[in-house]
Amino acid sequence: MSKLLEFIDAEKSRYETELKTFLSIPSISTESQHEPDMRRCAEFVRSELERIGLNNVQIIETGGHPVVYGNRLDAGANGHTVLFYGHYDVQPVDPLNLWTSPPFEPTIRGHKIFARGSADDKGQVFLQLKALEAHLRINGSLPVNVKVIIEGEEEIGSPNLEKFLEDHKELLKCDTVLVSETPMYGYDMPSLCFGLRGLCYMEVEVTGPNRDLHSGMFGGMVENPINALARMIAKLKDEKGHILIDGFYDDVQPIDEQERKELAKLPFSPE
């Protein structure tokens, strides 16, 4: 491990330059004018996978922005296989006036680098790739099989990822998936996050009178749509945050005692 850390320390300057190049590409997947930038970013990731020593590197087309794939199967057919997932697209940058430095001009202030995508998700992707590179440079091989997929549509809900996974089951077959987009508990505490909450949303429209009504004359008789909507929202949870929708928890796995013990060890205090 010491040789790995020595290599990483020695390459820090190069890492910063390469990360800045990655972050400077305005790969905004929600805006059509950035389609050329999306392709350029996919090409950057492809070249990086090849450069660090991965095999079978390819850009795989989808119905939208492409997925970049590469692997390294040093552990053989019977070895454990880990699949790394990440994304190279980023969120829009508005409002620009709130940025201290331009969003696609990576700037280091203190021990942090500021740019769109530095924390979601180019920074994490880059970290994983640099770790793989260090292992390959120092040890010449990896102790497990590694597969990498970096997509370009996470920020728009990954509309083509499900079909991509279905179409490439054998290519992506693995034992463990590591998502390169989860937080650390603290700056000095590397963490493995093994549970995330999903998102379920809908649009509810409440219709009331077709014109303004005088509150003194109609306020007690005609329901205000805002009040009706407030009551609906209030019925979704109880005072302890428990969701009251029938069947909501049917498929939720409870936290077991060992997990509770591990969570309790984290150095947290409300203060």
trRosetta pair geometry for C-beta under 8 A, 3 or more apart (Angstrom, degrees):
i j d omega theta_ij theta_ji phi_ij phi_ji
1 4 5.5 -54 -156 34 41 116
1 5 6.4 36 151 -17 72 105
2 5 5.8 -55 -148 39 34 109
2 6 6.3 37 152 -22 66 105
3 6 5.5 -50 -145 35 33 114
3 7 6.4 37 154 -22 64 103
3 138 5.1 143 123 -154 112 133
4 7 5.8 -56 -154 33 30 112
4 8 6.5 28 151 -18 65 106
4 134 5.1 83 -155 150 86 120
4 135 6.8 6 -116 -82 121 57
4 138 5.4 -124 -85 22 66 164
5 8 5.6 -51 -146 36 35 112
5 9 6.3 36 154 -19 66 105
6 9 5.8 -54 -148 37 30 111
6 10 6.3 28 155 -19 64 110
7 10 5.8 -60 -148 38 29 110
7 11 6.2 10 159 -7 66 115
7 134 5.2 148 95 -143 128 94
7 137 6.1 156 -163 92 151 126
7 138 5.5 -124 -27 -62 153 116
8 11 6.0 -70 -144 45 27 101
8 12 7.0 60 153 -65 61 78
8 15 7.8 26 -162 -44 71 147
8 130 7.2 87 -123 153 98 112
8 134 5.5 -10 -65 -104 90 144
9 12 6.0 -17 -160 -32 34 112
11 14 4.9 -55 -171 47 77 115
11 15 5.7 87 128 -32 88 98
11 130 7.9 -180 106 -157 132 110
11 134 7.8 -153 33 -91 145 95
12 15 5.4 -54 -148 33 32 116
12 16 6.5 34 156 -21 66 102
13 16 5.9 -52 -154 31 32 111
13 17 6.7 30 151 -16 63 105
14 17 5.7 -56 -152 36 35 111
14 18 6.2 29 155 -15 69 108
15 18 5.9 -61 -147 41 29 107
15 19 6.0 26 158 -18 67 110
15 126 7.8 119 -167 160 90 117
15 130 5.9 40 -121 -118 116 145
16 19 5.9 -56 -143 38 27 109
16 20 6.3 29 157 -20 63 107
16 108 7.4 -16 -151 -58 125 140
16 113 7.7 -178 -139 -86 86 139
17 20 5.9 -57 -151 35 27 111
17 21 6.7 30 151 -20 62 104
18 21 5.6 -52 -153 32 34 114
18 22 6.5 36 150 -19 65 104
18 48 7.6 116 -176 -113 124 117
18 126 7.4 158 114 -147 101 121
19 22 5.5 -53 -151 36 36 115
19 23 6.1 28 154 -14 69 110
19 106 7.1 165 119 -162 84 170
19 113 6.9 53 123 123 131 174
19 122 7.6 132 -157 137 79 106
19 123 7.3 46 -155 -111 122 64
19 126 5.2 82 -107 -176 94 165
20 23 5.7 -58 -141 43 31 108
20 24 6.1 37 158 -31 65 108
20 106 4.2 -144 -128 57 80 140
20 113 7.6 -124 -82 -160 79 136
20 115 7.7 141 -130 -30 61 159
21 24 5.8 -55 -146 27 27 114
21 25 7.6 32 155 -28 57 96
21 44 7.1 -173 131 -146 102 134
22 25 6.6 -58 -172 15 32 108
22 41 7.7 81 -156 -142 65 88
22 44 6.1 162 -109 143 70 141
22 48 7.8 21 -85 -58 117 151
22 117 7.8 -132 132 119 89 133
22 122 5.2 166 139 -176 116 127
22 126 6.0 176 55 -78 168 125
23 104 7.0 -178 141 -143 71 57
23 106 4.4 80 89 -66 137 123
23 113 7.4 -157 -32 143 170 124
23 115 4.1 73 168 105 130 151
23 116 7.4 148 -169 66 88 54
23 117 5.5 -178 -129 77 77 111
23 118 5.8 22 -117 -75 135 79
23 122 5.7 164 -85 98 72 151
23 123 8.0 32 -80 -62 115 76
24 104 5.2 90 -152 172 48 84
24 105 6.8 45 -116 -98 93 37
24 106 6.2 -87 -61 -8 81 99
24 115 7.4 -64 -71 -156 50 148
25 37 5.7 158 177 -171 84 94
25 40 5.8 -159 -143 104 126 108
25 41 4.5 157 126 -84 146 94
25 44 6.3 -147 -30 -7 156 152
25 104 7.3 -142 53 -150 10 118
26 34 5.7 -109 117 -130 95 123
26 37 4.9 -42 74 -165 72 163
26 90 7.7 -98 -160 54 46 123
26 93 8.0 -64 -139 -24 106 130
26 103 7.9 80 -110 100 95 105
26 104 4.9 -47 -72 -85 89 153
26 116 7.6 45 -124 69 68 134
27 34 6.7 147 -140 158 25 123
27 37 5.3 -151 -86 133 52 98
27 38 5.2 105 -146 -99 84 55
27 40 7.7 -141 -82 69 96 84
27 41 3.9 0 -80 -26 136 161
27 88 5.6 -36 127 138 165 86
27 89 5.1 -124 135 -116 102 50
27 90 5.6 98 77 10 80 91
27 117 7.3 62 52 -79 101 151
27 152 6.9 -100 176 -143 120 102
28 31 4.7 15 111 29 118 108
28 34 4.4 96 54 34 86 169
28 37 7.2 34 22 83 70 136
28 38 8.0 -94 56 -64 37 94
28 89 7.0 85 -142 -167 16 87
28 90 5.9 -55 -90 74 59 80
28 91 7.2 -6 -129 133 87 16
28 92 5.5 69 -150 -89 131 57
28 93 7.4 -90 -85 -18 134 87
28 155 7.9 -79 -155 88 54 153
29 34 7.5 -96 -72 90 21 121
29 38 6.2 89 -99 -102 69 128
29 64 7.9 57 -167 154 110 125
29 65 5.8 -84 -128 -16 108 152
29 89 3.6 10 -33 -157 119 145
29 90 7.6 143 -4 41 85 37
29 152 5.8 159 -95 157 123 78
29 153 5.6 169 -172 -111 153 49
29 154 7.8 129 19 44 158 52
29 155 5.2 143 44 60 119 107
29 156 5.2 -121 116 -14 117 115
30 91 7.6 19 3 -144 127 47
30 92 5.9 -67 60 -43 127 101
30 155 6.4 -90 -36 118 100 110
30 156 5.6 158 -85 -78 78 107
31 34 4.9 66 84 7 96 110
31 92 6.4 98 -33 -94 120 103
32 35 5.9 -7 -171 -32 54 108
34 37 4.4 -48 -169 42 81 121
34 38 6.0 93 129 -31 83 90
35 38 5.4 -47 -148 28 36 116
35 39 6.7 35 154 -16 65 101
35 65 7.9 -150 -134 -92 73 93
36 39 5.7 -54 -152 37 36 110
36 40 6.3 37 150 -20 67 107
37 40 5.4 -51 -144 38 35 115
37 41 6.2 37 154 -22 66 104
38 41 5.8 -54 -149 34 29 110
38 42 6.5 31 152 -19 63 104
38 65 5.0 -92 171 -125 137 122
38 88 8.0 127 -150 102 66 107
38 89 6.7 4 -121 -96 100 97
38 152 5.5 97 -165 -177 106 142
39 42 5.7 -52 -149 35 33 113
39 43 6.5 34 151 -19 64 105
39 66 7.5 65 -113 17 66 116
40 43 5.6 -54 -151 36 32 113
40 44 6.6 39 148 -24 64 101
41 44 5.4 -45 -150 29 37 115
41 45 6.6 35 152 -16 65 100
41 88 4.8 166 145 150 119 127
41 89 7.6 133 92 -80 154 52
41 152 7.1 131 87 -113 118 118
42 45 5.8 -53 -151 36 34 109
42 46 6.3 37 150 -21 65 106
42 59 5.5 82 153 -127 119 122
42 65 7.2 -172 -56 177 130 93
42 66 5.1 67 -140 70 159 109
42 68 5.5 177 -158 -56 79 111
42 88 6.5 164 -80 66 56 153
42 152 6.1 -50 -72 -56 106 138
43 46 5.5 -50 -145 35 34 115
43 47 6.3 31 157 -17 66 105
43 59 7.2 -26 -83 -66 57 144
44 47 6.0 -59 -150 38 28 107
44 48 6.3 28 152 -21 64 109
44 88 7.8 156 67 -152 105 144
45 48 5.6 -56 -148 36 32 113
45 49 6.4 34 155 -21 66 103
45 68 4.4 155 106 51 123 172
45 88 5.5 -104 -46 -73 139 146
45 125 7.6 -43 -119 157 115 140
45 150 5.1 -127 -173 82 152 148
46 49 5.9 -55 -151 33 30 109
46 50 6.6 25 153 -14 63 107
46 57 5.8 129 -160 159 75 113
46 58 7.4 -12 -130 -172 114 8
46 59 5.4 -50 -75 -55 139 97
46 68 5.2 -134 -68 -138 75 120
46 70 7.8 149 -135 -51 55 116
47 50 5.7 -56 -150 39 34 111
47 51 6.1 35 153 -24 67 109
48 51 5.6 -54 -142 35 30 112
48 52 6.4 20 163 -13 65 107
48 129 6.0 17 146 -179 120 155
49 52 6.5 -61 -146 38 25 101
49 54 4.5 -50 176 49 86 134
49 57 4.5 157 105 -120 119 127
49 68 6.7 176 -13 156 141 115
49 70 3.8 177 175 -19 137 160
49 129 7.2 -97 -87 -129 61 119
49 148 6.4 -164 -118 76 124 141
50 54 6.7 -82 -84 59 29 82
50 57 4.8 -120 -67 39 83 162
50 70 7.3 -142 -59 -112 54 141
51 133 8.0 -1 109 -111 83 122
52 129 5.9 -172 -21 179 164 90
52 130 8.0 -128 -111 -98 140 31
52 132 5.8 77 145 100 138 101
52 133 3.8 -89 -141 -89 112 95
52 136 6.4 118 163 42 78 144
53 72 6.8 45 118 -98 87 132
53 132 7.7 -155 59 140 99 98
53 133 7.0 137 16 -118 104 62
53 136 4.4 -177 57 165 154 159
53 137 7.9 -172 -20 -56 142 65
54 57 5.5 99 99 -67 103 106
54 70 3.6 64 132 155 140 126
54 71 6.2 128 -170 55 100 16
54 72 5.1 -97 -122 -48 67 97
54 132 7.3 18 -61 144 102 143
54 146 7.6 -94 -114 96 105 110
54 148 6.6 -57 -125 22 159 127
55 70 6.8 136 62 -170 30 83
55 71 5.8 -44 68 76 82 69
55 72 6.0 119 13 -94 91 56
55 73 7.4 -71 52 10 130 85
56 69 7.3 -44 122 122 92 98
56 70 6.4 150 80 -143 67 50
56 71 5.3 -1 55 36 118 97
57 68 7.6 0 -167 -178 85 89
57 69 7.0 176 -144 94 43 55
57 70 4.0 1 -99 -99 79 105
58 68 7.6 180 93 -151 39 53
58 69 5.5 -9 60 61 81 96
58 70 7.5 155 15 -76 55 64
59 66 4.9 36 178 146 95 149
59 67 7.5 153 -161 79 53 40
59 68 5.6 -28 -104 -101 67 72
59 69 7.9 163 -95 20 20 75
60 66 6.0 156 75 -166 43 94
60 67 4.8 -21 63 66 101 92
60 68 7.5 174 17 -91 78 20
60 69 5.7 33 -12 -2 119 119
60 164 7.1 115 115 -144 128 112
60 168 7.3 5 -167 -65 165 150
61 66 5.3 -53 -102 -104 42 101
62 65 6.8 5 53 74 112 35
62 66 6.0 160 9 -112 85 41
62 67 6.1 74 -34 -13 119 95
62 153 7.6 -94 82 -12 149 139
62 160 3.9 113 162 141 130 144
62 161 7.8 -13 -132 -72 158 40
62 163 7.2 129 -150 79 100 108
62 164 5.5 -42 -102 -71 119 115
63 159 7.5 -82 78 111 116 101
63 160 4.6 -172 43 -105 91 127
63 163 7.2 45 -6 62 116 148
64 152 7.5 -151 116 88 97 98
64 153 5.4 76 94 -84 138 137
64 156 7.8 -134 174 76 162 138
64 159 6.3 85 -18 67 144 106
64 160 4.9 -166 20 -12 101 137
65 89 6.6 98 87 -62 167 129
65 151 7.4 107 97 173 101 72
65 152 3.3 -100 129 96 131 123
65 153 5.2 165 46 -55 108 90
65 160 7.8 172 46 39 58 135
66 152 6.2 46 59 13 46 130
67 149 5.7 -8 180 -165 116 98
67 150 7.0 153 -163 75 64 43
67 151 4.8 -26 -108 -102 88 74
67 152 7.1 -145 -81 5 46 83
67 161 7.7 113 -79 -111 129 73
67 164 5.7 102 -16 -157 151 153
68 88 7.3 46 11 -14 126 136
68 148 7.7 -22 112 119 85 98
68 149 7.2 151 78 -154 51 46
68 150 4.6 -13 58 59 104 97
68 151 7.8 -162 22 -76 68 30
69 147 7.4 -15 -162 -175 91 90
69 148 6.7 155 -152 85 44 65
69 149 5.4 -8 -99 -101 79 74
69 168 8.0 -122 -88 177 157 159
69 171 7.1 5 -172 156 155 128
70 147 7.6 172 91 -154 42 51
70 148 5.0 -4 59 54 83 110
71 145 7.2 2 -176 179 105 91
71 146 6.4 170 -155 94 60 58
71 147 4.5 -16 -105 -105 99 70
71 148 6.9 -173 -81 16 48 73
72 132 7.3 152 15 -167 147 122
72 136 7.5 -100 -140 -86 161 124
72 142 5.5 89 115 13 126 133
72 145 7.0 -177 94 -154 57 53
72 146 4.8 11 52 54 94 100
73 76 7.0 105 153 -75 90 17
73 79 7.6 150 -172 55 70 126
73 81 7.8 -14 -120 -108 83 105
73 145 4.6 11 -129 -129 62 106
73 146 7.8 -142 -73 37 42 52
74 79 7.6 -44 91 63 55 174
74 141 4.1 148 -149 -171 149 103
74 142 4.7 144 33 50 136 74
74 143 7.6 -27 93 -55 121 8
74 144 7.8 69 64 82 94 17
74 145 6.7 -178 41 -91 57 56
75 78 7.7 -111 141 79 89 54
75 79 2.3 163 134 179 111 167
75 80 6.4 -46 133 42 166 56
75 81 7.4 -157 61 -74 128 63
75 142 7.1 -66 -35 99 92 83
75 143 6.6 45 -80 153 111 36
75 144 5.1 -13 -34 -143 147 30
75 145 4.6 -104 40 -37 107 76
76 79 4.9 109 54 -15 66 108
76 145 7.6 -126 38 -60 26 112
79 144 6.0 173 158 -143 112 52
79 145 5.1 131 94 -22 114 98
80 144 4.7 -48 83 -134 92 110
80 145 6.8 -169 94 28 40 85
80 175 5.2 -81 -156 46 75 150
80 176 7.1 23 172 3 105 112
81 144 6.7 168 -99 168 24 96
81 145 4.0 -30 -105 79 78 116
81 146 7.5 -176 -156 -73 64 20
81 147 6.5 27 179 -5 106 106
81 173 7.1 52 86 114 157 68
81 174 4.2 -126 113 -133 106 71
81 175 5.1 123 53 6 70 88
81 176 7.4 175 94 30 50 73
82 144 5.3 60 -4 120 107 137
82 145 7.0 162 21 85 63 59
82 146 5.6 -17 68 -109 91 66
82 147 7.4 -175 92 30 45 70
82 174 6.4 76 -137 -168 8 125
82 175 7.1 -45 -73 61 49 85
82 176 4.8 -23 -113 74 74 104
82 177 7.7 152 -164 -96 61 20
82 178 5.9 14 -179 -4 108 113
83 146 7.9 143 -95 -164 30 50
83 147 4.6 -22 -110 72 76 103
83 148 7.5 170 -161 -82 57 26
83 149 6.9 4 -177 8 103 100
83 172 6.2 50 -117 -169 145 82
83 174 4.0 -143 -28 -13 108 170
83 176 7.0 -179 24 91 71 50
83 177 4.9 -25 69 -110 103 70
83 178 7.1 171 83 24 49 68
84 128 5.4 146 -154 168 145 150
84 146 6.7 13 -9 -169 108 97
84 147 7.1 -173 24 91 69 49
84 148 4.6 -11 63 -112 107 74
84 149 7.4 172 87 30 60 56
84 178 5.4 -25 -105 71 64 99
84 180 5.9 35 -174 -35 96 115
85 149 5.6 -9 -111 69 70 92
85 150 7.7 154 -163 -88 42 44
85 151 7.7 -3 -164 0 88 102
85 177 6.2 14 -9 -173 117 102
85 178 7.2 174 21 85 74 46
85 179 5.0 -27 67 -112 106 64
85 180 6.4 -168 83 12 47 82
85 181 7.8 -59 105 0 86 107
86 121 5.3 -170 -168 134 91 125
86 124 6.1 -170 -123 99 125 99
86 125 3.8 155 139 -90 158 98
86 128 6.8 -171 -36 28 140 141
86 148 7.9 -19 21 -166 99 91
86 149 7.9 165 33 94 57 53
86 150 5.0 -14 75 -115 87 84
86 151 7.8 -180 95 25 39 67
86 179 7.5 134 -77 -169 58 54
86 180 3.8 -28 -77 61 111 119
86 181 6.2 147 -125 -45 72 97
87 121 5.1 76 56 49 78 136
87 125 7.5 -134 50 -60 28 133
87 150 6.4 153 -106 -170 23 67
87 151 4.9 -35 -109 70 86 75
87 152 6.5 149 -163 -92 87 23
87 153 7.3 -114 -141 45 127 35
87 154 3.6 -109 -49 -3 170 129
87 155 7.2 173 130 -21 146 80
87 181 7.2 16 19 -68 92 140
88 121 7.6 -93 -77 71 25 93
88 122 6.5 62 -134 -91 60 88
88 125 6.8 -36 -81 12 72 175
88 150 5.4 61 -32 156 101 112
88 151 7.4 -165 17 90 78 28
88 152 5.5 -30 61 -96 93 79
89 151 7.7 -43 4 118 105 68
89 152 4.6 100 -41 -166 108 60
89 153 6.3 69 8 -70 151 21
89 154 6.1 173 56 37 105 78
89 155 5.0 -127 115 16 111 113
89 156 7.5 -40 122 -2 156 92
90 116 4.9 106 160 146 147 102
90 117 4.0 -76 -91 -70 131 102
90 120 7.2 115 -129 102 78 78
90 121 8.0 -164 -92 15 72 63
90 122 7.2 -31 -70 -22 112 111
90 155 6.5 58 159 -44 10 156
91 116 6.8 -130 62 -162 75 111
91 120 7.3 21 -7 101 108 121
91 155 5.4 -163 -76 -145 62 137
93 96 6.1 48 124 -88 103 76
93 99 7.0 -4 177 -50 106 139
93 103 4.2 -134 -132 9 135 167
93 104 7.7 -83 -72 -28 154 90
93 116 5.4 -82 -93 -68 101 147
95 98 5.1 82 82 -2 93 106
96 99 5.8 -47 -166 15 51 115
96 103 7.4 -103 -123 -14 78 113
99 102 6.4 78 125 -112 141 21
99 103 5.5 -96 -114 -54 155 82
100 107 7.9 -120 99 73 97 149
100 114 7.0 -9 61 143 108 162
101 105 6.0 -113 157 83 100 101
101 107 4.1 6 102 2 171 152
101 114 5.8 108 48 96 117 124
101 115 8.0 -54 97 -81 109 65
102 105 4.0 56 71 18 109 112
103 115 6.1 103 180 -158 49 56
103 116 4.0 33 176 -23 110 109
104 115 6.4 77 -113 -159 28 104
104 116 6.3 -33 -67 34 69 107
105 115 7.1 -160 70 -107 28 105
106 113 5.6 4 -172 -180 106 108
106 114 7.0 155 -152 75 55 46
106 115 4.0 -44 -96 -47 73 140
106 118 7.0 127 -123 -79 103 118
107 113 7.1 155 77 -157 34 60
107 114 5.0 -23 64 58 88 99
107 115 7.0 140 15 -57 64 85
108 112 7.1 163 -149 87 60 39
108 113 5.1 -32 -93 -98 73 73
108 114 7.6 170 -90 13 22 76
109 112 6.0 -19 67 67 74 89
109 114 6.2 13 14 -10 108 121
113 118 5.2 -163 99 -141 92 140
113 123 7.5 163 67 -101 116 119
114 118 6.5 -122 -135 7 18 158
115 118 4.7 110 56 -44 78 110
117 120 6.4 -104 -131 79 38 52
117 121 6.9 -52 -157 28 75 35
117 122 4.0 42 154 6 109 118
117 123 7.2 156 138 -19 63 79
118 122 6.6 -41 -94 67 27 100
118 123 4.7 54 176 -51 49 121
119 123 5.5 -8 -87 27 32 141
119 124 7.8 56 -164 -28 39 94
120 123 7.8 -1 -19 27 27 102
120 124 7.9 26 -99 3 34 115
120 181 6.8 67 -132 -149 70 100
121 124 5.2 -49 -172 43 75 111
121 125 5.8 81 129 -26 85 102
121 154 6.9 13 3 63 140 156
121 180 6.5 112 173 107 112 88
121 181 4.6 -35 -125 -103 127 106
122 125 5.5 -56 -144 40 34 113
122 126 6.0 36 158 -22 68 108
123 126 5.9 -58 -149 36 26 111
123 127 6.4 31 153 -24 62 105
124 127 5.5 -50 -149 30 34 116
124 128 6.7 32 155 -17 65 101
124 180 4.2 159 137 161 108 87
124 181 5.5 170 66 -86 159 46
124 182 7.9 116 -131 30 154 45
125 128 6.0 -58 -157 34 31 108
125 129 6.4 24 152 -14 66 109
125 150 5.9 71 -140 -119 135 124
125 180 5.3 111 -82 116 52 145
126 129 5.7 -59 -147 40 33 110
126 130 6.1 31 156 -19 68 107
127 130 6.0 -58 -146 37 27 108
127 131 6.5 29 154 -21 63 105
127 180 7.3 173 61 -158 97 114
128 131 5.7 -55 -152 33 31 113
128 132 6.6 30 152 -17 65 104
128 148 7.7 155 124 -119 127 117
128 178 7.7 157 -119 111 135 123
128 180 4.9 -78 -25 -106 140 137
129 132 5.7 -52 -151 36 35 111
129 133 6.2 38 150 -22 66 106
129 148 7.7 66 -89 -132 86 156
130 133 5.4 -49 -145 36 34 116
130 134 6.4 39 154 -23 65 102
131 134 5.8 -51 -149 32 30 111
131 135 6.7 30 153 -16 63 105
132 135 5.9 -57 -152 36 32 110
132 136 6.3 25 155 -15 67 110
132 142 7.1 -22 -143 -86 82 130
132 146 6.5 175 -119 138 125 169
132 148 8.0 -61 -42 -61 166 135
133 136 5.9 -62 -148 40 29 108
133 137 6.1 25 158 -18 67 110
134 137 5.9 -57 -142 38 28 108
134 138 6.1 8 165 -3 65 114
135 138 6.4 -69 -141 46 23 96
135 139 5.4 -29 -178 31 65 118
135 141 8.0 -59 144 98 96 26
135 142 5.7 64 126 -99 136 78
136 139 7.0 -63 -106 59 17 78
136 140 6.7 40 -165 -133 51 12
136 141 7.1 53 -120 -78 66 14
136 142 6.8 -29 -74 -51 81 87
139 142 7.6 110 88 -80 127 35
142 145 7.5 124 94 -97 120 17
142 146 5.6 -27 118 -12 169 118
145 174 7.8 -151 98 -123 109 85
147 171 7.8 143 -149 151 141 69
147 172 6.4 165 135 -134 153 53
147 174 5.9 -125 33 -75 126 125
149 172 6.8 -5 -39 -112 137 113
151 154 6.1 117 86 -41 108 88
151 158 6.5 50 120 -120 154 98
151 161 5.8 -9 -121 -95 166 108
151 164 7.6 160 -105 59 123 166
153 156 5.2 -64 -168 53 78 100
153 157 7.4 -42 150 66 94 46
153 158 5.1 121 102 -109 98 42
153 159 6.1 -94 161 28 142 73
153 160 6.0 90 29 33 165 94
153 161 6.6 -157 71 -41 115 96
154 157 7.9 104 -173 -21 31 7
154 158 5.5 11 -104 -60 48 96
154 181 7.7 -164 -176 -84 163 167
156 159 6.5 -43 116 -11 99 103
158 161 3.8 -18 176 1 110 130
158 162 7.4 109 130 -24 102 75
160 163 5.7 -57 -165 45 61 109
160 164 5.9 69 139 -29 80 106
161 164 5.3 -57 -148 37 35 117
161 165 6.3 36 156 -20 69 103
162 165 5.9 -54 -152 34 30 110
162 166 6.4 29 151 -17 63 108
163 166 5.5 -54 -145 38 35 113
163 167 6.0 29 157 -17 68 110
164 167 6.0 -61 -144 40 26 106
164 168 6.1 -15 168 15 64 116
165 168 6.6 -80 -136 54 22 85
165 169 7.2 60 161 -81 61 64
165 172 6.5 -71 -137 52 69 163
166 169 6.8 -9 -161 -50 28 97
168 171 4.2 -45 -179 44 96 121
168 172 5.3 81 118 -14 96 106
169 172 6.4 -78 -146 49 22 95
169 173 6.5 50 155 -62 63 87
170 173 5.7 -19 -150 -21 34 118
174 177 6.4 112 91 -69 134 71
179 182 6.0 84 92 -25 101 104
182 191 7.7 -108 121 99 108 99
182 193 3.7 -142 166 43 144 135
182 196 7.1 -123 -105 -72 112 119
183 191 7.2 10 111 65 59 130
183 193 6.6 74 50 -50 60 144
184 187 7.0 103 95 -93 131 23
184 189 6.1 154 168 86 103 68
184 190 5.8 -64 -127 -123 122 35
184 191 4.6 146 -140 19 58 102
185 189 4.7 -48 68 100 101 127
185 191 4.6 116 -12 -62 88 146
185 266 6.1 -127 -158 -144 150 121
186 189 4.1 57 52 24 93 113
186 267 7.7 -21 -22 61 148 109
193 196 6.9 62 142 -63 117 89
204 229 7.1 150 108 -129 121 100
204 232 7.0 -151 148 123 161 153
206 225 4.2 153 117 -163 110 102
206 226 8.0 166 83 -64 139 27
206 228 5.4 170 -163 89 145 118
206 229 4.8 -134 -1 -63 151 100
206 232 7.7 -169 -72 2 132 145
207 225 6.7 -107 142 -102 4 135
208 222 7.3 101 -172 160 107 104
208 223 6.5 -136 -120 92 110 79
208 224 6.7 0 -115 -153 162 29
208 225 3.8 -124 -30 -42 120 105
208 228 7.7 165 -74 15 109 134
209 212 7.7 126 99 -98 125 8
209 213 5.4 61 56 -30 171 118
209 218 7.9 30 -51 152 156 155
209 222 6.0 25 -46 172 122 144
213 217 7.2 -121 170 76 89 95
213 218 4.0 -48 156 57 127 153
213 219 7.8 174 113 -60 106 53
213 222 5.8 24 78 60 169 150
214 217 4.3 47 84 25 113 106
214 218 5.9 112 65 11 62 96
214 219 7.8 -78 120 -32 53 87
215 218 6.9 -77 -118 61 21 74
215 219 4.0 45 -172 -65 66 120
216 219 6.4 20 -65 0 13 118
218 221 5.5 -84 -157 54 58 99
218 222 4.5 -5 170 17 107 118
219 222 7.5 -55 -100 49 13 80
219 224 7.8 2 -141 -47 68 112
223 227 6.6 -131 -172 70 78 112
223 228 5.4 57 162 -53 123 116
224 227 4.3 78 72 6 99 107
224 228 7.0 -174 88 -9 51 84
225 228 5.4 -55 -146 38 37 113
225 229 6.1 36 156 -19 70 106
226 229 5.8 -55 -147 38 30 110
226 230 6.3 35 152 -24 64 105
227 230 5.5 -50 -147 33 33 115
227 231 6.6 33 154 -19 64 101
228 231 6.0 -55 -154 33 31 109
228 232 6.6 33 149 -20 64 105
229 232 5.5 -52 -150 34 36 115
229 233 6.4 33 154 -17 67 105
230 233 5.9 -55 -148 37 30 109
230 234 6.2 32 153 -22 65 109
231 234 5.6 -55 -145 36 31 114
231 235 6.6 32 156 -24 63 105
232 235 6.0 -60 -157 29 29 110
232 236 7.7 42 147 -37 59 93
233 236 5.9 -39 -167 2 42 116
234 237 7.9 -90 -170 51 36 70
235 244 6.3 -99 163 73 65 140
236 243 6.5 -30 163 -142 76 75
236 244 6.2 175 -180 41 23 94
236 245 6.7 -2 -146 -43 72 96
237 241 5.6 -20 -173 -144 130 32
237 242 6.4 142 -156 68 75 38
237 243 5.7 -42 -96 -97 78 48
237 244 6.3 -179 -100 -6 20 94
238 241 7.3 -45 68 24 66 18
238 242 4.8 -1 35 54 108 95
238 244 6.1 108 -38 -58 84 113
243 248 4.8 -91 111 108 125 164
243 249 7.2 151 66 -46 107 95
244 248 7.9 70 75 7 14 139
245 248 4.3 91 76 -51 97 120
247 250 4.9 -16 -163 -25 69 123
248 252 7.8 15 131 -22 67 126
249 252 4.6 -61 -154 26 68 125
255 259 4.8 -122 -169 90 87 131
255 260 5.7 107 135 -58 115 86
255 263 7.7 -9 -172 -10 142 144
256 259 5.2 96 56 10 69 103
256 260 7.2 -129 104 -5 36 91
257 260 5.5 -54 -148 36 35 113
257 261 6.4 37 153 -22 66 103
258 261 5.7 -52 -151 33 33 113
258 262 6.5 31 152 -17 65 104
259 262 5.7 -54 -148 37 34 110
259 263 6.2 34 153 -19 67 106
260 263 5.7 -53 -145 38 31 112
260 264 6.3 35 154 -25 64 107
261 264 5.7 -54 -149 33 30 114
261 265 7.0 35 150 -28 60 101
262 265 5.8 -51 -160 21 36 115
262 266 8.0 50 145 -33 59 88
263 266 6.0 -35 -171 1 45 114
